[in-house]
Amino acid sequence: MEPSSWDGGKTVPDDWSKDERVMREIPQYVLDYAPLVHLYSGEQFWPCDIEKHLIHTTPYLNYTPLQARSNHPTLTDLDRLNQYDRGRFVFLQSNDNVEERPGWLGGKKNIPSDPKEGNGDDSDYDDEVSYDFGPGHRPLNGEGALDMVGDEQLMDEIELQRPMESGQLRGGRSDAPAVLIVVDKGDGVVDAFWFYFYSYNLGNVVLGIRFGNHVGDWEHSLVRFQHGIPKAVFFSEHSGGEAYSYEAVEKIGQRVRGPHLWYTLGCSLLTHRVQPVIYSATGTHAMYATVGVHEYILPLGLLHDVTDRGPLWDPVLNSHMYTYDTLSDTLRSSNVTPHAPTQWFYFNGHWGDKIYPLSDRRQYTFAGQYHYVNGPLGPRFKKLDRSSICQSTGSCVVKDILDEPSQRRVWVGVGEGEEMSPEDVERFLGDAGNVAGEL
């Protein structure tokens, strides 16, 4: 078996100085309060491993291939693609027609396991703690269900109950690793960014028309700490997101360290809940603080995201952990995963196909929105240096009460998909980034 490039980092922990070890340390409280993610029970596109994603893609400079398909990039050399127009217009294009739904796009093998079936030594678990998808786990019937049904039927399809009072839920392990990036902001403020990758984003439907599909999908949550105490949680949603006080968000269990792994004990064995719960929407993987139907207002109608209590994912059980210095733009592998590579982080391009031209039979546009849009940029471009907890610029409201699922949000649209912001062009590319390359 070919060695994993996830172990391809060049650092030697034994050579780290005392100061270097401090800069690479993941605080214990970051793991104690790591969020759990309820994936949608009827999901078609599950979490994926970026290492495997690269195997199925070929780098393109806009619409021109840069190398042979067989010579795919890896996590340890992905940043070399920045030699082409600084990487800004490089796209990791799928080697397969995505409409044929190749298996690697779906990531079905990465569905979080049932902890009762083993995430290590079963003796590490108390028999009283059971795994259960809980209320609201029944999926809608297929992709078309969201296209055809109305608000009332959607609400009927999803049970909007809170978790069982016993709280006997424990997150399972996914073969798709999450990425943790810890940023020390000073004055006792530490941000813990959890990134979740999917090889495909299935867009939303408005008036029976689906738009916003793209190859590659980076989502993230952020837990902000002050002096080791969790203060707020951010949930990424499309191009923006929402923030809540830590006290407001739903929580289950308490993480306890066993001899071989991290796991979660149910609340029936504990006096309080500490781990924030995130709900991942079907298809788009937008992250919400509540289960249910999440509506957006558009000029031409309504758009829905839908969440439920599907498989519960514990990212800590399989993740690669880093620390990041925003001033020097330096990513370091951590004391937890010291051999994790860093080169992939510095890739300036897109983790999926470039928006298909209208001459492509798969593409269409409606009211300025496209069926297929650009693949996303990576974690480096998610405002890791943000001062407020929100990702978007402007005012940031940290809510103290969970929204009702029926609350409608304003949709800002996706246009042609994610592009590097002017601020990031200036910061990471300088003057050279303002010159567009077209091949």
Secondary structure, 3 states (H helix, E strand, C coil): CCCCHHHCCCCCHHHCCHHHHHHCCCCHHHHHCCCEEECCCCCCCCECCHHHHHHCEEEEECCEECCCCCCCCCCCCHHHHHHCHHHCCEEEEECCCHHHCCHHHHCHHHCCCCHHHCCCCHHHCCCCCCCCCCCCCCCCCCCHHHHHCCHHHHHHHCCCCCCCCCCCCCCECCCCCEEEEEEEEECCEEEEEEEEEEEEECCEEECCEEECEEEEEEEEEEEEEECCEEEEEEEEECCEEEEEECCCCCEECEEEECCCCEEEECHHHCCCCCEEEEEECCCCCCEECCCEEEEEEECCEEEEEEECCCCEECHHHCEEEEEEECCCCEEEECCCCCCCCCHHHHCCCECCCCCCCCCCCCCCEECCEECECECCECHHHCCCCCCCCCCCCCCCCEECCCCCCCCEEECCCCCCECCCCHHHHHHHHHHHHHCCCCC
